[in-house]
């Protein structure tokens, strides 16, 4: 299949949101998606963009994959890049789109002089784990992901 990898535009955000929802469904967390197309446009293309996004599109312009990234800072390493989501529509998996998007993210990080690129993968997603390990990425099994949701933040602040 012929496809193109490129940086996303505002016009791609409805398709990016669709891919985000498809990923959430795959991860059995579809009820967690609160973001809208307007949020993606505002936060990704406003005065101070919070993320970049690469998309994979077919020759007819259909968006069939995406990789959403943003910069972070490590007190140990300095500038790093976080890969938030890498998603290819189910019917297009196995055709090289995932590695093409992943490669674009790694090249982007290298061109921006990052010291590390990191992301999170679910422990049951064996195909993704194997994919990442096969590319030389290391799973950091001694670290836990810690989150506080909006309700937790609100309660914490109220109790200060």
C-alpha positions in Angstrom: 0.0 0.0 0.0 1.2 3.5 -0.8 1.0 5.9 2.1 2.5 9.2 3.2 3.8 10.1 6.7 3.5 13.9 7.4 2.9 16.3 10.2 -0.7 16.8 11.0 -2.7 20.0 10.3 -5.8 21.4 12.0 -7.9 19.7 9.3 -6.6 16.3 10.4 -7.8 16.6 14.0 -11.3 14.9 13.5 -9.4 11.9 12.1 -6.9 12.0 14.9 -9.7 12.1 17.4 -11.2 9.1 15.7 -7.9 7.2 16.1 -7.7 8.2 19.7 -11.1 6.8 20.3 -10.3 3.6 18.4 -7.2 3.2 20.6 -9.2 3.8 23.8 -11.7 1.2 22.6 -8.8 -1.3 22.0 -7.5 -0.6 25.5 -11.0 -1.1 26.9 -11.1 2.5 28.1 -13.4 4.2 25.6 -15.3 5.8 28.4 -12.2 7.8 29.4 -11.9 9.9 26.3 -13.1 13.4 27.1 -11.2 15.4 24.5 -12.8 17.0 21.5 -11.6 18.0 18.0 -11.8 21.6 19.2 -9.5 20.7 22.1 -7.0 19.1 19.8 -7.0 22.1 17.5 -6.7 24.6 20.3 -3.9 22.7 22.2 -2.0 21.6 19.1 -2.2 24.6 16.9 -2.7 27.6 19.2 -0.2 30.2 20.4 1.8 27.8 22.5 1.2 24.3 21.0 1.4 21.4 23.5 1.9 18.6 21.1 3.0 17.6 17.6 1.4 14.8 15.6 2.5 12.7 12.7 -0.1 11.0 10.6 -0.1 8.2 8.1 -2.4 8.8 5.1 -3.3 6.7 2.1 -2.9 8.2 -1.3 -6.6 9.2 -1.3 -6.0 11.3 1.8 -7.6 9.0 4.3 -5.8 9.2 7.7 -5.1 5.6 8.9 -2.5 6.2 11.6 -1.0 8.7 13.9 1.7 9.3 16.5 1.2 12.1 19.0 4.3 13.5 20.8 5.4 16.3 23.0 8.6 17.5 24.7 9.4 16.9 28.4 12.3 17.7 30.6 14.2 15.2 32.7 16.1 16.4 35.7 18.6 13.6 35.0 18.9 13.8 31.2 17.5 17.2 30.0 15.3 17.5 27.0 13.2 14.4 26.3 10.3 13.4 24.0 7.2 11.6 25.0 5.2 9.5 22.6 1.7 9.7 23.9 -0.1 7.5 21.3 0.9 5.5 18.3 -2.1 4.1 16.5 -2.8 2.5 13.2 -6.4 1.5 12.2 -6.9 -2.2 12.7 -7.4 -3.0 9.0 -4.1 -1.4 8.1 -1.9 -3.1 10.7 0.9 -5.2 9.4 1.5 -3.0 6.3 4.5 -1.0 7.7 2.6 2.0 8.9 3.4 1.5 12.6 7.1 1.3 12.0 7.0 4.2 9.6 5.3 6.4 12.2 7.6 5.1 15.0 10.6 5.8 12.8 9.4 9.4 12.1 9.1 10.0 15.9 12.6 8.6 16.5 14.1 10.8 13.7 12.2 13.8 15.1 13.6 13.3 18.5 17.1 12.8 17.2 16.8 16.0 15.1 15.8 17.9 18.2 18.7 16.6 20.3 16.6 14.8 22.9 18.4 12.6 25.4 15.6 10.1 25.7 12.2 9.1 24.1 9.7 7.4 26.3 6.2 6.1 26.3 3.9 3.8 28.1 2.7 0.4 27.0 0.0 -1.7 28.7 1.5 -4.9 30.2 -1.0 -7.1 28.3 -0.2 -5.6 24.9 2.3 -8.3 24.0 2.5 -7.4 20.3 3.4 -3.8 21.1 5.9 -4.9 23.7 7.6 -7.2 21.3 7.6 -4.5 18.6 9.3 -2.0 20.9 11.8 -4.5 22.2 12.7 -5.6 18.7 13.6 -2.0 17.9 16.0 -1.8 20.9 13.7 0.0 23.3 13.9 -1.2 27.0 10.9 -1.8 29.3 11.5 -0.1 32.6 9.7 -2.6 34.8 10.8 -1.1 38.1 8.9 2.1 37.5 5.2 2.7 38.1 3.0 5.1 36.2 1.4 7.4 38.7 -1.6 9.6 37.9 -4.1 11.9 39.7 -7.3 12.5 37.8 -9.3 15.7 37.8 -11.4 14.7 40.7 -8.4 13.8 42.8 -6.7 17.1 41.9 -9.9 19.0 43.0 -10.1 17.1 46.3 -6.4 17.5 47.0 -6.5 21.3 46.5 -9.7 21.6 48.6 -7.9 19.9 51.5 -4.9 22.2 51.4 
